[in-house]
Amino acid sequence: MQKRSQKRQGSLSSHSLKIVAVTGGVSSGKTTVCRILNQLGAKVISADELVHKLLTPQNPVGQQVIALLGREIVEEEQLDRSKIAKKVFGNPPLLMALEKILHPAVRAKLAEEIQKEKSCGEVPLLVVEIPLLFEGGFASGYDAIVTVVADEEVSQARYTASTGYPPEEYKQRMARQMDPFEKALKADYVITNNGSLQELYEATAKLYNQLTT
């Protein structure tokens, strides 16, 4: 685990609560890092989970997405994210239109969730997992940014093993993201995840100690 720079300006934090963003490429291990941080005592907010809550036919955001992509993305009263992905990946204008709906809504929901945690003051560290942190314009205001990186062949193998999708699917998803090592250059801390789960745990525990002391 590498530390790259000092505390950022314009922090969202309040009193002793430190707010940290975690990002990285597809199947780099960012979710596992967040899970470990949670086990160690941090509160974790997942941008992907917020998107999942927004993407329902009853939610105004979900209704806008249905209007954009069609009723065929609805499956058993839920918006099927795999169907959404098939429609927008490889169609940049449609993807941009979708992001214009989702990103402001996620940004507002994140601000709401962060404010709740600031009011509670029950944990020393709030971790926000945002895959498209830089691409979506979510990067301002954090005490620190952590990028999780892994070699491309490692991430691709993990993605294929966990999803059953072909390598082309991994490449399509990565094509809409900033290069992971460019993300690393923009981060305050970098965790390299090419090894074992134990190695990742040790690197993450070291990071947690640095962020909370």
NUKEMI-19156 format. One record per residue (C-alpha): y, x, z; residue in one letter; residue number from 1. Coordinates in pm, 1 decimal. Layout:
N
((Y,X,Z),'A',NUM)
...
END
This chain:
213
((0.0,0.0,0.0),'M',1)
((335.4,139.9,-107.6),'Q',2)
((682.7,58.8,21.8),'K',3)
((947.5,76.4,-248.8),'R',4)
((1284.3,-22.6,-105.1),'S',5)
((1484.6,-151.3,189.5),'Q',6)
((1561.8,-504.3,309.4),'K',7)
((1722.5,-726.5,47.7),'R',8)
((2061.7,-888.3,75.3),'Q',9)
((2117.5,-1262.8,94.9),'G',10)
((1813.4,-1322.6,313.0),'S',11)
((1676.7,-1671.5,371.3),'L',12)
((1553.9,-1564.9,715.5),'S',13)
((1684.6,-1695.9,1044.8),'S',14)
((1682.0,-1508.2,1375.3),'H',15)
((1345.6,-1331.0,1412.4),'S',16)
((1171.5,-1513.6,1126.6),'L',17)
((1114.7,-1287.4,828.8),'K',18)
((1057.3,-1451.7,490.1),'I',19)
((853.9,-1263.9,231.9),'V',20)
((752.7,-1352.9,-124.4),'A',21)
((413.8,-1247.9,-261.0),'V',22)
((351.6,-1232.5,-634.7),'T',23)
((122.9,-1064.5,-886.7),'G',24)
((-70.3,-1118.3,-1206.5),'G',25)
((-361.7,-1352.4,-1270.4),'V',26)
((-658.8,-1268.9,-1042.2),'S',27)
((-480.1,-970.6,-892.9),'S',28)
((-570.4,-1085.3,-542.7),'G',29)
((-236.4,-1228.4,-428.7),'K',30)
((-397.1,-1542.3,-284.5),'T',31)
((-644.5,-1330.6,-89.2),'T',32)
((-358.3,-1119.7,45.0),'V',33)
((-181.9,-1438.7,155.7),'C',34)
((-499.3,-1566.6,319.8),'R',35)
((-533.5,-1241.1,514.7),'I',36)
((-168.0,-1255.2,620.1),'L',37)
((-230.6,-1609.4,742.7),'N',38)
((-530.6,-1492.4,944.0),'Q',39)
((-312.9,-1224.9,1100.7),'L',40)
((-52.1,-1477.7,1212.6),'G',41)
((179.6,-1553.8,920.4),'A',42)
((259.4,-1900.1,789.7),'K',43)
((189.3,-1928.0,415.5),'V',44)
((350.0,-2161.5,162.7),'I',45)
((187.3,-2172.7,-180.8),'S',46)
((401.9,-2262.8,-480.4),'A',47)
((85.2,-2365.7,-666.8),'D',48)
((-1.4,-2611.9,-390.6),'E',49)
((349.3,-2757.1,-410.2),'L',50)
((305.2,-2802.0,-786.5),'V',51)
((-24.9,-2981.0,-721.0),'H',52)
((151.2,-3224.2,-485.1),'K',53)
((426.4,-3286.8,-739.3),'L',54)
((185.0,-3350.3,-1025.7),'L',55)
((76.4,-3703.0,-941.9),'T',56)
((142.1,-4015.5,-1151.1),'P',57)
((332.5,-4164.0,-855.4),'Q',58)
((575.0,-3872.1,-825.5),'N',59)
((889.6,-3869.8,-1045.3),'P',60)
((806.6,-3513.4,-1150.1),'V',61)
((457.0,-3618.6,-1250.7),'G',62)
((601.0,-3909.8,-1446.2),'Q',63)
((829.1,-3672.6,-1638.7),'Q',64)
((532.5,-3449.6,-1721.1),'V',65)
((330.8,-3749.4,-1845.0),'I',66)
((624.4,-3854.8,-2062.2),'A',67)
((636.2,-3503.4,-2206.5),'L',68)
((263.7,-3444.7,-2262.3),'L',69)
((108.7,-3791.2,-2289.5),'G',70)
((-115.9,-4014.4,-2078.4),'R',71)
((-424.5,-3818.6,-2183.4),'E',72)
((-344.4,-3558.2,-1916.3),'I',73)
((-416.3,-3821.0,-1647.2),'V',74)
((-771.8,-3813.8,-1513.0),'E',75)
((-881.4,-4042.2,-1227.9),'E',76)
((-521.8,-4109.1,-1117.0),'E',77)
((-440.9,-3738.0,-1108.5),'Q',78)
((-278.1,-3507.0,-1358.4),'L',79)
((-548.0,-3274.3,-1491.3),'D',80)
((-400.3,-2923.9,-1478.2),'R',81)
((-664.2,-2785.8,-1713.6),'S',82)
((-560.1,-3042.8,-1976.3),'K',83)
((-196.0,-2955.8,-1918.4),'I',84)
((-275.5,-2587.4,-1964.4),'A',85)
((-457.3,-2651.0,-2292.1),'K',86)
((-157.5,-2840.3,-2426.3),'K',87)
((110.6,-2588.6,-2334.4),'V',88)
((-52.6,-2246.4,-2365.6),'F',89)
((2.0,-2127.4,-2719.0),'G',90)
((291.0,-2372.9,-2760.3),'N',91)
((600.1,-2191.3,-2625.9),'P',92)
((852.0,-2477.2,-2681.3),'P',93)
((627.3,-2722.3,-2496.7),'L',94)
((568.1,-2471.7,-2217.4),'L',95)
((941.4,-2417.3,-2180.3),'M',96)
((999.3,-2792.1,-2164.3),'A',97)
((734.5,-2821.1,-1891.8),'L',98)
((886.8,-2537.1,-1692.3),'E',99)
((1230.9,-2700.9,-1714.1),'K',100)
((1076.4,-2996.1,-1531.5),'I',101)
((865.2,-2804.8,-1281.4),'L',102)
((1073.4,-2504.4,-1179.4),'H',103)
((1376.5,-2690.4,-1036.2),'P',104)
((1145.0,-2930.0,-852.4),'A',105)
((940.2,-2645.3,-704.7),'V',106)
((1256.9,-2457.3,-610.1),'R',107)
((1388.1,-2761.2,-422.8),'A',108)
((1055.6,-2821.6,-249.4),'K',109)
((1030.0,-2456.2,-147.5),'L',110)
((1377.8,-2469.1,4.3),'A',111)
((1276.1,-2780.0,197.8),'E',112)
((955.9,-2620.6,329.1),'E',113)
((1134.0,-2296.5,423.2),'I',114)
((1398.5,-2491.2,613.9),'Q',115)
((1124.5,-2669.3,810.9),'K',116)
((974.3,-2336.0,916.6),'E',117)
((1315.6,-2195.1,1007.4),'K',118)
((1370.9,-2497.4,1231.4),'S',119)
((1032.7,-2462.4,1400.1),'C',120)
((1056.1,-2090.4,1469.2),'G',121)
((688.6,-2074.7,1567.0),'E',122)
((581.2,-1771.7,1360.9),'V',123)
((732.2,-1424.8,1306.0),'P',124)
((652.4,-1414.4,935.2),'L',125)
((675.0,-1675.1,659.8),'L',126)
((495.7,-1582.8,336.6),'V',127)
((569.4,-1764.5,11.6),'V',128)
((313.0,-1714.2,-266.3),'E',129)
((481.9,-1750.0,-607.1),'I',130)
((290.8,-1629.2,-916.1),'P',131)
((596.6,-1666.8,-1143.7),'L',132)
((844.7,-1530.2,-890.7),'L',133)
((1045.7,-1325.0,-1139.9),'F',134)
((971.1,-1526.9,-1453.1),'E',135)
((1080.5,-1854.4,-1292.9),'G',136)
((1394.7,-1721.7,-1126.5),'G',137)
((1259.7,-1758.0,-771.5),'F',138)
((1319.2,-1399.1,-657.0),'A',139)
((1648.0,-1420.8,-465.9),'S',140)
((1698.6,-1447.5,-91.7),'G',141)
((1379.2,-1298.5,50.9),'Y',142)
((1367.3,-1027.1,313.8),'D',143)
((1105.5,-851.5,102.8),'A',144)
((897.3,-899.8,-209.2),'I',145)
((533.3,-793.7,-227.2),'V',146)
((354.9,-745.9,-559.3),'T',147)
((-24.4,-731.0,-570.6),'V',148)
((-156.8,-537.2,-868.6),'V',149)
((-498.4,-459.3,-1011.6),'A',150)
((-614.3,-290.7,-1328.7),'D',151)
((-636.3,-529.2,-1623.6),'E',152)
((-1012.5,-497.0,-1666.4),'E',153)
((-1062.8,-565.5,-1295.1),'V',154)
((-840.8,-876.3,-1297.9),'S',155)
((-998.4,-1006.8,-1617.3),'Q',156)
((-1349.2,-965.9,-1478.9),'A',157)
((-1249.1,-1146.7,-1158.0),'R',158)
((-1090.5,-1430.8,-1352.9),'Y',159)
((-1394.3,-1477.5,-1577.0),'T',160)
((-1632.3,-1464.2,-1279.9),'A',161)
((-1434.1,-1714.2,-1070.8),'S',162)
((-1350.7,-1967.2,-1344.4),'T',163)
((-1621.8,-1928.3,-1607.4),'G',164)
((-1350.1,-1922.3,-1873.1),'Y',165)
((-1366.8,-1666.3,-2156.3),'P',166)
((-1149.3,-1351.4,-2158.2),'P',167)
((-917.0,-1515.3,-2413.1),'E',168)
((-809.6,-1765.3,-2147.7),'E',169)
((-710.7,-1480.1,-1916.0),'Y',170)
((-509.7,-1318.1,-2193.8),'K',171)
((-332.0,-1644.9,-2273.5),'Q',172)
((-227.7,-1687.8,-1911.4),'R',173)
((-113.0,-1328.7,-1878.7),'M',174)
((88.8,-1357.0,-2201.5),'A',175)
((335.9,-1589.5,-2026.1),'R',176)
((386.4,-1347.1,-1738.2),'Q',177)
((581.6,-1029.6,-1686.6),'M',178)
((367.2,-717.2,-1693.1),'D',179)
((224.7,-678.3,-1338.8),'P',180)
((336.8,-318.8,-1312.6),'F',181)
((689.9,-421.4,-1409.1),'E',182)
((669.0,-670.4,-1122.9),'K',183)
((564.9,-381.1,-901.2),'A',184)
((881.0,-192.4,-991.6),'L',185)
((1089.0,-490.6,-878.6),'K',186)
((904.5,-526.4,-546.4),'A',187)
((969.8,-379.8,-203.1),'D',188)
((598.7,-338.0,-128.7),'Y',189)
((304.4,-292.9,-363.3),'V',190)
((-61.8,-351.3,-277.5),'I',191)
((-315.6,-214.4,-525.0),'T',192)
((-633.4,-421.8,-525.3),'N',193)
((-899.5,-243.8,-728.6),'N',194)
((-1142.7,-188.1,-444.1),'G',195)
((-1338.0,-380.6,-183.6),'S',196)
((-1231.0,-677.3,26.1),'L',197)
((-1234.0,-450.5,331.0),'Q',198)
((-993.3,-209.8,163.5),'E',199)
((-767.0,-501.6,74.0),'L',200)
((-781.0,-628.7,432.1),'Y',201)
((-681.8,-289.7,569.6),'E',202)
((-388.8,-255.5,326.2),'A',203)
((-272.3,-608.7,404.8),'T',204)
((-300.6,-556.9,780.3),'A',205)
((-86.4,-243.4,747.0),'K',206)
((169.0,-446.4,551.8),'L',207)
((168.2,-720.6,818.4),'Y',208)
((235.4,-465.3,1090.7),'N',209)
((524.5,-317.0,895.1),'Q',210)
((677.3,-657.6,830.5),'L',211)
((652.7,-777.7,1189.9),'T',212)
((758.2,-467.1,1383.9),'T',213)
END
